[in-house]
Amino acid sequence: MKLGKNGEQQSMIKLCLSFKIYVTGLKQIVHSIIFLTGILFFSSLIVLGQEQKITDIFKDAIKCYETGEKEKSLNLITQLLKDCDIKDSTVIFHNRHYNLEAVGLNIIAHIYLDLKMLDEAEKTLKKIVADYSETKILWPFSFEKEGDYYCKAGPLALDILYDLYSGKYGAEKKNLSITQEIGHKLLKEFPTEKLVCGDGYWTFIDHSVTKKILAAAESIGDVSFLKEGKQILSESKNPLCRICVLDAFAMMNRKKGNYKKAIEIYNSIVKQFPYYNIEYDSPFYEDPYRSTSPFYASLAALEEIAQIYLYRIKDREKAFEVFGRAITFAEEEIQRKAHNMRSSLDYRIERYRLATEGRSLPEFSIVEDKGVVGQYNHIAWHPDSKKLAYIAYDGGIYEKNLEKEGCGNFIIGPANAIQYSSDGKNLMYIWSGEIWFYSLVNGLKSKITSKELEGWVGKASLSPGDSLILFRISNKLYLLNIKTMDKDLIGGGIFNPSWSPDGNTIIGIQGSQIAELDIKTKELKLYSVPDVHGDSSPSFSPDGQYFVYSTSGIGKILIVNRDKGSFIQLPLWYLGGGYLPKWSPDGQYIAFVGAENKIFVAPVPEGL
């Protein structure tokens, strides 16, 4: 049907009216969107402002905690949780948003523990587990630090509850049955979760908890220890946990003298985990008393087997056979893919080869004791060359008679440097920055220096004849006359100094060289010998013709001729290198710290 002229005009008018209405509506919608966006924008600014205020209060609370005002810190956090809508409020750190109550309760729980308010801490931790198990929170005292400091609130709270019931914070809450329940709950529910432990350190929960469960079970008895370990092996798929349990079982057998069983267990580690990398997480159960682990669990296990053969079974040929297995593995791994580990594996191969090269050497004596702390002057010969004093891991000074079986006798402690007097009747030692003398005759002790008057003493050496003490404060060396208590500055720049037999010279470390200083003339002589480092600890032979020191890296022990500057290496066929060498007063032996942190006594090579 055709429209007339009037009809066309009317249709056009209707069309224009419709378009006008559409445009007007569109404008209203746009204006509404702009208006709502503005409201949301300003609302977000208000929220951000509130979150910043919350964050500032948290920071103030942490500052109070760090300055010892723990009650004030607790009050600030508690009041903040009361004042805020805790269900919706967040706190911001490093551009991350964290739930206010979850973070707040975590901090409160830590403060309660510090204040020994154990009931309140227990209730708070249980609330975190119930309400915020999967909520990510920031480690409570890391707000100013950049880095990976957050983890789930639930497993962190459970781990702290474990410590609470294990008696870490007080005997009144100790309940080992509950700790084991919590431990296995963590293994089952959070097997791959990270656990932040403070200062940026973190570990996997199941690995950390495995060690705790085993330690608690071991305190109960062997039956519990085996039961818990077997349960972990059935529950955990984490190689770190499994290696830890197997190593714990091997250590239990070693302590009981079941060396064959221990070797069998270590061989199972080699078979099950040949290429498992343990560079960053040492899985071994009693790590502080062990040799430094290499990159691979299999190499670490082979080293343990070799040490059992060397020091327990006394079968050196079997030990050398194990070293050969370790060399083959390391060489094959270099060829296979481990080019990024080449230097470490080469280092291991050199150690193993050094061990196997000494088949014809006489056995070194081993001081069968708790092991020593590997720092300067932690071994001291008695003037009769029949006894050794040393500092063990518990910080105590022990004396071992080398002519008798059994362990050394505790003398006194704690201490961090020792030396016998020339007559053997006294021990000089350092503790808390001060020099002390202990009488081996009557058990009396006397303080020689005061850190308030002389300053904090780091290292000290008693002169032949016991009239002078050479000691270091900060970067300066001083001589103290024991009778007059006069103190003279003799210079600086020489570290770990010790006296020559005639009392005229001191020897120590200066940079990467061995340095001798004549006390009277101040003449300095430098030796350019290999691989000197800060803990090389040089010491003179009794006749003054030689000195001995340990190198960096593999820990070789070198004997240097003072006149010629030439040196020879003390043959070390054992595993682990050596350090802290000390020449015996009769000139026949050199004592040093070696594998398993044991003290070894080696005969001086013939021809010197």
C-alpha positions in Angstrom: 0.0 0.0 0.0 1.4 3.4 -0.9 1.4 6.2 1.6 0.2 9.7 0.8 2.2 12.8 1.4 0.5 13.4 4.8 1.1 9.8 5.8 4.8 10.0 5.0 5.1 13.2 7.1 3.3 11.5 10.1 5.5 8.5 9.8 8.6 10.7 9.8 7.4 12.6 12.8 6.8 9.4 14.7 10.2 8.2 13.8 11.9 11.4 15.0 9.9 11.3 18.3 11.0 7.7 18.9 14.6 8.5 18.2 14.5 11.5 20.5 13.0 9.4 23.3 15.8 6.7 22.7 18.6 9.3 22.8 17.1 10.9 26.0 16.9 7.5 27.7 20.5 6.7 26.6 21.7 9.9 28.1 20.0 9.2 31.3 21.6 5.7 31.4 25.1 7.2 30.7 24.5 9.8 33.4 23.5 7.1 35.8 26.6 5.1 35.1 28.8 8.1 35.5 27.1 8.9 38.8 27.3 5.3 40.1 31.0 5.1 39.0 31.7 8.3 40.9 30.0 6.9 44.0 31.9 3.6 43.8 35.2 5.5 43.2 34.7 7.8 46.2 33.5 4.8 48.2 36.7 2.9 47.3 38.8 5.8 48.4 37.0 5.8 51.7 37.6 2.0 52.0 41.2 2.4 51.0 41.6 5.1 53.6 40.1 2.8 56.3 42.4 0.0 55.3 45.4 2.2 55.4 44.4 3.3 58.9 44.0 -0.3 59.9 47.5 -1.1 58.4 49.0 1.9 60.3 47.6 0.6 63.6 49.0 -2.9 62.9 52.4 -1.3 62.2 52.2 0.6 65.5 51.4 -2.6 67.3 54.3 -4.4 65.8 56.7 -1.6 66.8 55.4 -1.8 70.3 56.0 -5.5 70.3 59.6 -5.1 69.0 60.4 -2.6 71.7 59.1 -4.9 74.4 55.8 -3.2 75.0 53.9 -6.5 74.4 50.8 -5.6 76.5 50.4 -2.4 74.6 50.7 -4.2 71.3 48.1 -6.7 72.5 45.7 -3.9 73.5 46.0 -2.1 70.1 45.2 -5.2 68.1 42.4 -6.3 70.4 40.7 -2.9 70.3 41.1 -2.7 66.5 39.2 -6.0 66.1 36.4 -4.7 68.4 36.1 -1.4 66.5 36.0 -2.8 63.0 33.6 -4.8 61.0 35.9 -7.8 61.1 34.0 -9.9 58.6 34.7 -7.5 55.8 37.7 -5.5 56.9 41.1 -6.1 55.4 44.7 -5.0 56.0 47.1 -4.2 53.2 50.8 -5.1 53.0 52.9 -5.1 49.9 49.8 -4.5 47.7 48.1 -7.7 49.1 44.9 -7.7 51.0 44.6 -10.0 54.1 41.7 -10.7 56.3 41.8 -8.4 59.3 40.6 -10.9 62.0 42.8 -13.8 60.7 45.9 -11.7 60.8 45.0 -10.0 64.1 44.3 -13.3 65.8 47.6 -14.7 64.6 49.5 -11.8 66.1 47.4 -12.0 69.4 48.2 -15.7 69.7 52.0 -15.1 69.4 51.8 -12.3 72.0 49.9 -14.6 74.4 52.6 -17.2 74.0 55.3 -14.6 74.8 53.4 -13.5 77.8 52.9 -17.1 79.0 49.1 -16.7 78.8 48.8 -20.2 77.4 45.1 -20.8 77.9 44.3 -17.6 75.9 46.8 -18.6 73.2 45.2 -22.1 73.0 41.7 -20.6 72.6 42.9 -18.1 70.0 44.7 -20.7 67.9 41.7 -23.1 68.0 39.5 -20.2 66.7 41.9 -19.6 63.8 41.8 -23.3 62.9 37.9 -23.3 63.1 37.2 -20.1 61.2 40.2 -19.3 59.0 41.8 -22.7 58.1 42.2 -21.8 54.4 42.7 -18.1 54.8 46.1 -16.7 53.7 47.8 -14.5 56.2 51.1 -12.6 56.5 53.7 -13.8 58.9 53.0 -11.5 61.9 56.3 -9.8 62.3 57.3 -9.3 58.6 55.1 -6.3 57.6 58.1 -4.1 56.7 59.8 -6.8 54.6 59.4 -7.6 51.0 59.2 -11.3 50.1 57.2 -14.5 50.3 56.1 -14.2 53.9 52.5 -15.5 53.8 50.9 -18.9 54.3 47.5 -20.4 55.3 46.4 -19.5 58.8 45.0 -23.0 59.6 48.2 -25.1 59.2 50.3 -22.3 60.8 48.0 -22.3 63.9 48.1 -26.1 64.1 51.8 -26.2 63.9 52.0 -23.7 66.9 49.4 -25.8 68.8 51.7 -28.8 68.2 54.6 -26.9 69.8 52.3 -25.8 72.7 51.2 -29.4 73.5 54.8 -30.6 73.1 55.7 -28.5 76.1 57.7 -25.9 74.2 56.0 -23.0 76.0 55.4 -24.6 79.4 54.9 -28.0 80.9 51.3 -27.4 82.0 50.0 -27.8 78.4 52.2 -30.8 77.5 50.3 -33.6 76.0 52.2 -35.8 73.5 49.2 -37.8 72.4 47.5 -34.6 71.2 50.7 -33.5 69.4 50.8 -36.7 67.4 47.2 -36.3 66.4 47.9 -32.8 65.3 51.0 -33.9 63.4 49.2 -36.5 61.4 46.3 -34.1 60.7 48.8 -31.7 59.2 50.4 -34.6 57.1 47.0 -35.6 55.8 45.2 -32.3 55.2 48.1 -30.0 54.3 50.9 -32.2 52.8 52.2 -29.7 50.3 51.5 -26.4 52.1 54.3 -24.0 53.0 55.0 -23.0 56.6 56.5 -19.7 57.2 58.8 -19.8 60.2 60.0 -16.2 60.5 62.6 -13.9 58.9 61.6 -15.2 55.4 62.5 -18.8 56.2 59.9 -21.4 55.2 59.6 -25.1 54.7 57.0 -27.6 53.7 54.7 -28.5 56.6 55.0 -32.2 56.2 58.8 -32.2 56.3 58.8 -29.9 59.4 56.1 -31.9 61.1 57.8 -35.3 60.3 60.9 -34.2 62.3 58.7 -33.1 65.2 56.7 -36.3 65.3 59.8 -38.4 65.2 61.5 -36.4 68.0 58.4 -36.7 70.2 58.1 -40.4 69.6 61.8 -41.0 70.2 61.4 -39.4 73.7 58.7 -42.0 74.5 60.6 -45.0 73.3 61.7 -47.2 70.4 58.3 -48.8 69.9 56.6 -45.4 69.5 59.4 -44.2 67.3 59.1 -47.1 64.9 55.3 -46.9 64.9 55.1 -43.2 64.1 57.9 -43.5 61.5 56.1 -46.3 59.7 52.8 -44.4 59.7 54.5 -41.4 58.1 56.0 -43.7 55.4 52.5 -44.9 54.7 50.9 -41.4 54.7 53.4 -39.1 53.1 54.4 -39.0 49.4 57.0 -36.2 50.0 60.5 -37.6 49.4 61.9 -35.3 52.1 59.7 -36.9 54.7 60.4 -40.4 53.6 64.2 -39.8 53.5 63.9 -38.2 57.0 62.1 -41.2 58.4 64.6 -43.7 56.8 67.5 -41.7 58.0 66.0 -41.6 61.5 65.7 -45.4 61.5 69.3 -45.7 60.3 70.5 -43.4 63.1 68.6 -45.5 65.7 70.4 -48.6 64.5 73.8 -46.9 64.4 73.4 -45.8 68.0 72.6 -49.4 69.0 75.5 -50.8 67.0 73.3 -52.4 64.4 75.6 -51.2 61.6 74.5 -53.8 59.1 70.9 -52.7 59.3 71.8 -49.0 59.1 73.8 -49.6 55.9 70.8 -51.5 54.5 68.5 -48.6 55.2 71.0 -46.1 53.6 71.3 -48.3 50.6 67.5 -48.1 50.3 67.7 -44.3 50.1 70.3 -44.6 47.3 68.0 -47.0 45.4 64.7 -45.0 46.0 65.9 -41.5 45.6 69.0 -41.5 43.4 68.6 -38.1 41.9 66.6 -36.3 44.5 68.1 -32.8 45.1 68.5 -31.8 48.7 70.4 -28.6 48.0 67.9 -26.3 49.9 66.2 -28.7 52.4 68.4 -31.1 54.4 66.1 -34.1 55.1 68.4 -35.7 57.6 67.0 -36.2 61.1 69.9 -35.1 63.3 71.4 -32.6 60.9 73.5 -30.4 63.4 75.8 -33.4 64.1 76.2 -34.5 60.5 78.6 -33.8 57.7 77.4 -31.2 55.2 75.0 -32.9 52.7 75.8 -32.8 49.0 73.2 -32.0 46.3 71.8 -35.5 46.1 70.2 -37.7 48.8 72.0 -40.7 47.3 75.4 -39.1 47.7 74.6 -38.1 51.3 73.5 -41.7 52.0 76.7 -43.1 50.5 78.8 -40.8 52.6 77.0 -42.1 55.7 77.7 -45.7 54.7 81.4 -44.9 54.1 81.6 -43.3 57.6 80.1 -46.4 59.2 82.6 -48.6 57.5 85.5 -46.3 58.4 84.8 -45.4 62.0 82.4 -48.1 63.3 83.1 -51.3 61.5 86.7 -50.4 60.8 86.6 -51.9 57.3 88.6 -49.5 55.2 88.4 -51.5 52.0 84.6 -51.5 52.1 84.7 -47.8 52.7 86.9 -47.3 49.7 84.5 -49.4 47.6 81.6 -47.1 48.7 83.7 -44.0 47.8 84.1 -45.6 44.3 80.3 -45.9 44.0 80.0 -42.3 44.9 82.6 -41.2 42.3 80.9 -43.2 39.6 77.5 -41.7 40.4 78.9 -38.1 40.4 80.7 -38.6 37.1 77.7 -40.1 35.5 75.5 -37.3 36.7 77.8 -34.7 35.3 77.6 -36.5 31.9 73.8 -37.0 32.2 72.5 -33.5 32.8 73.9 -31.8 35.9 76.1 -29.2 34.2 74.7 -26.5 36.6 76.0 -28.6 39.5 79.4 -29.3 37.9 81.5 -27.4 40.4 79.8 -29.0 43.4 80.1 -32.5 41.9 83.7 -32.0 41.0 84.3 -30.9 44.6 82.7 -34.2 45.9 84.7 -36.3 43.4 87.9 -34.7 44.7 87.0 -35.5 48.3 86.1 -39.1 47.5 89.4 -39.6 45.5 91.4 -38.1 48.4 89.8 -40.7 50.6 90.6 -43.6 48.4 94.2 -42.5 47.8 95.2 -43.2 51.4 94.7 -47.0 51.6 98.3 -47.6 52.8 98.3 -44.8 55.4 98.1 -45.6 59.1 94.8 -45.1 60.8 94.3 -41.9 62.6 93.1 -41.9 66.2 89.6 -40.7 66.7 88.4 -38.9 69.9 85.1 -40.7 70.4 83.0 -37.9 71.9 80.1 -35.5 71.2 82.0 -33.6 68.5 83.4 -30.1 68.7 82.3 -26.7 67.6 84.2 -25.7 64.4 85.6 -22.3 65.5 88.9 -20.8 66.4 90.8 -22.3 69.4 88.2 -25.0 70.1 90.9 -27.6 70.4 93.7 -27.3 72.9 96.6 -29.7 73.7 97.7 -30.3 77.3 101.4 -29.6 77.7 102.0 -33.3 78.3 100.6 -34.1 74.9 98.4 -36.9 76.5 95.2 -34.9 76.8 93.0 -32.7 74.6 90.5 -30.1 75.7 87.7 -29.2 73.4 84.4 -27.4 73.3 81.4 -29.7 72.5 78.1 -28.8 70.9 76.5 -28.1 74.3 79.1 -25.3 74.8 80.9 -27.1 77.6 84.6 -27.6 77.9 85.6 -31.3 78.0 89.0 -32.9 78.6 89.9 -36.2 76.9 92.7 -38.5 78.1 94.1 -40.0 74.8 95.6 -42.9 76.7 92.2 -44.1 78.0 89.0 -45.3 76.5 85.7 -43.5 76.9 84.4 -40.0 76.7 86.0 -36.8 77.9 85.2 -35.3 81.3 83.2 -32.1 81.6 85.2 -29.3 83.1 83.3 -26.1 82.9 81.1 -24.2 80.5 79.8 -22.5 78.5 82.8 -21.2 76.6 83.9 -20.3 73.1 87.7 -20.4 73.1 90.2 -22.4 75.2 93.9 -22.8 75.9 96.0 -24.5 78.6 98.5 -22.6 80.7 102.1 -23.7 80.2 102.1 -25.8 83.3 98.8 -27.4 82.5 97.2 -26.3 85.8 94.8 -23.7 84.4 92.6 -23.3 81.4 92.1 -19.9 79.8 88.7 -19.5 78.1 86.5 -16.8 76.7 82.9 -16.4 77.5 80.5 -13.5 76.7 83.4 -11.3 75.5 85.5 -11.7 78.7 88.7 -13.7 79.4 88.6 -16.2 82.3 91.0 -18.5 84.0 89.8 -21.9 85.5 92.0 -23.8 87.9 92.2 -27.5 87.2 93.7 -27.9 90.7 91.0 -26.4 92.9 88.1 -25.6 90.5 88.2 -21.9 91.1 87.7 -19.4 88.3 88.8 -15.8 87.9 87.9 -13.1 85.4 90.8 -11.4 83.7 89.1 -8.8 81.5 85.9 -6.9 81.8 83.9 -6.0 78.7 82.8 -2.8 80.4 86.5 -1.7 80.9 88.5 -3.4 78.1 85.7 -4.0 75.6 84.3 -7.2 74.0 87.1 -9.7 73.5 86.7 -11.8 70.4 89.9 -14.0 70.2 92.7 -14.5 72.7 96.1 -16.4 72.9 98.2 -17.0 76.0 101.9 -16.5 75.6 104.6 -19.1 76.5 105.3 -18.6 80.2 101.8 -17.2 80.7 102.8 -13.6 81.3 101.0 -12.0 78.3 97.6 -12.4 76.7 97.2 -11.4 73.1 93.6 -10.6 72.3 91.4 -8.8 69.8 88.8 -6.2 70.3 87.0 -5.1 67.2 89.7 -4.7 64.6 92.7 -4.1 67.0 95.2 -6.4 68.6 96.2 -5.8 72.2 98.8 -7.2 74.6 97.8 -7.6 78.3 100.4 -8.0 81.0 98.7 -10.4 83.4 100.7 -9.1 86.5 100.4 -5.4 85.9 97.1 -5.5 83.8 98.7 -2.9 81.5 97.3 -3.1 78.0 99.3 -2.1 74.9 98.0 -1.7 71.3 100.2 -3.6 68.9 98.3 -3.1 65.7 95.4 -4.6 63.7 94.6 -6.5 60.6 95.8 -9.9 61.8 93.0 -12.4 62.7 93.1 -15.6 64.7 96.6 -15.0 66.1 98.7 -17.4 68.1 102.2 -17.3 69.6 105.5 -18.8 68.4 107.2 -21.1 70.9 109.8 -18.5 71.8 107.1 -15.8 72.5 108.7 -13.3 70.0 106.3 -13.7 67.1 102.6 -14.1 66.4 101.0 -15.7 63.4 97.5 -15.2 62.0 95.5 -14.3 58.9 95.8 -11.1 57.0 93.4 -11.0 54.0 94.2 -14.1 51.9 97.7 -14.6 53.3 99.3 -16.0 56.4 101.0 -13.2 58.4 103.8 -13.2 61.0 104.4 -10.2 63.2 107.5 -9.7 65.3 106.2 -8.3 68.6 109.3 -6.2 69.3 110.3 -4.9 65.9 106.8 -4.9 64.4 108.3 -6.5 61.3 105.6 -8.2 59.2 106.3 -11.3 57.1 103.6 -12.6 54.6 103.3 -16.1 53.2 101.7 -16.6 49.8 100.3 -20.1 50.4 97.1 -21.7 48.9 93.5 -21.1 49.8 93.9 -19.1 53.0 90.6 -18.0 54.6 89.3 -16.4 57.8 89.2 -19.7 59.8 92.5 -21.2 58.5 93.8 -21.0 62.2 97.6 -21.3 61.7 99.7 -22.6 64.6 103.4 -23.3 65.1 105.2 -26.5 65.5 107.0 -26.8 68.9 110.4 -26.2 67.4 109.2 -23.1 65.5 110.4 -24.4 62.1 106.9 -25.0 60.7 103.3 -23.9 61.0 100.2 -25.7 60.0 96.8 -24.4 58.7 93.6 -25.6 57.0 92.6 -24.4 53.5 89.3 -23.2 52.3 87.1 -25.4 50.1 87.9 -29.1 50.6 89.7 -28.5 53.9 93.2 -29.7 53.2 95.7 -29.4 56.0 99.1 -27.9 54.9 102.4 -27.9 56.8 104.6 -24.9 55.8 108.4 -24.5 56.2 108.9 -21.0 57.6 112.3 -20.5 56.1 111.7 -21.9 52.6 108.0 -21.1 52.3 107.5 -24.6 50.8 104.7 -26.8 52.1 103.5 -30.4 52.2 100.0 -31.7 52.6 99.0 -33.8 55.6 97.6 -37.0 54.0 93.9 -37.2 54.8 92.3 -40.4 53.5 89.1 -39.9 55.6 85.9 -38.3 54.3 85.2 -34.6 54.9 88.5 -32.7 55.0 89.9 -31.2 58.1 90.2 -27.9 59.9 91.4 -26.3 63.2 94.8 -28.1 63.2 96.8 -27.9 66.4 100.3 -29.3 66.7 101.0 -31.3 69.9 103.6 -29.9 72.3 105.9 -33.0 71.8 105.9 -32.4 68.1 104.6 -35.9 67.1 100.9 -35.3 66.3 98.5 -32.9 64.7 95.0 -32.8 66.1 92.2 -31.5 63.9 88.4 -31.6 63.4 87.2 -33.9 60.6 84.3 -36.1 59.5 81.2 -36.2 61.8 82.8 -33.2 63.6 85.0 -35.7 65.5 88.5 -34.8 66.7 91.3 -36.8 64.8 94.9 -37.2 65.9 97.3 -37.8 63.0 101.0 -38.6 63.2 103.2 -35.9 61.8 104.7 -37.0 58.4 108.2 -38.5 58.5 111.0 -36.3 57.3 110.0 -33.0 58.9 
